[in-house]
């Protein structure tokens, strides 16, 4: 019995020393397995119990139990120490000051063309022109034929059109809309009169140079009612010019030709730089050269267009206008865009100025 008690005592001392020397949780695991595990040293000692008299076994057995409990307690204490210091380390290195102000993500803004679309929509909304939507991929009939431009008519050349490779129907081939005027007959066909609409959409033309991009935007106004006259057109245009460009701006109509309006006009707006005089400090204004800037087309809706939309031109009349958003927006900001394509180059240094 004495030998076994000695063995237990020596196991106890080695175990306690190993525990206090352990440098990590991993080492503690190994020590536990080595001394107290199923195939460990304590088990090995207890295997000899059968060799000693029965009455002594109880004494050795209960001593073995005490050693085991003391060892387990020492291991548990040491584990606790490691766990606490691990937390302390995380707190030291990974702490967060929850009262510290956050890092603000960079804040962008709408593209200048989107800003213009919003502003134009709002301005026309004030005088009862509601924004509508019509297709940006449409049949030749709506883009041209119903607008008094039959197939092969030379006027179509100005709308250098992209055709979609789709089967031809009674309404002709399918096109990427080269202007927003396809919305005129589409809106008329809805049959709800009077009409006061503003259609803002993408347009596509086979053009690219410093003043043209293949994908651009137009806004198309259409007013159809009884007794609509050119005076109404002027009133709306002036209202728009003053709201969008500034209260001192005015518009003028210049005779022009479109197949879908009669009479037709080019609309100019007085130059904001020289106040419409064409002169600045005794020299020619470099922005406009003549006091006026060209805005876009307009006119009184042609009777054939009203007819194509199922509206009787003897009862109803109307006006329409269609302008490029890119051009209108750059006229407002006063930015002389040497090259309109910069709007779509995604160059933040340019875009963040607006
Ligand atoms: C038209 O497209 C007519 N539908 C306008 C209209 C509507 C007249 C209703 C009468 C009644 P025009 O082809 O001139 O007209 O184009 C109008 C404007 O679109 C131009 O003044 C220009 O600002 C813009 N635009 C035309 N092509 C391009 C292009 N490739 N890139 C950028 N802007 C363009």
Boltz pocket constraint, residues with backbone or C-beta under 6 A from the ligand:
constraints:
  - pocket:
      binder: B
      contacts: [[A, 158], [A, 178], [A, 179], [A, 180], [A, 181], [A, 205], [A, 207], [A, 211], [A, 212], [A, 213], [A, 214], [A, 215], [A, 216], [A, 217], [A, 218], [A, 220], [A, 221], [A, 258], [A, 261], [A, 265], [A, 294], [A, 295], [A, 296], [A, 297], [A, 298], [A, 299], [A, 320], [A, 321], [A, 322], [A, 323], [A, 324], [A, 325], [A, 326], [A, 327], [A, 328]]
      max_distance: 6.0
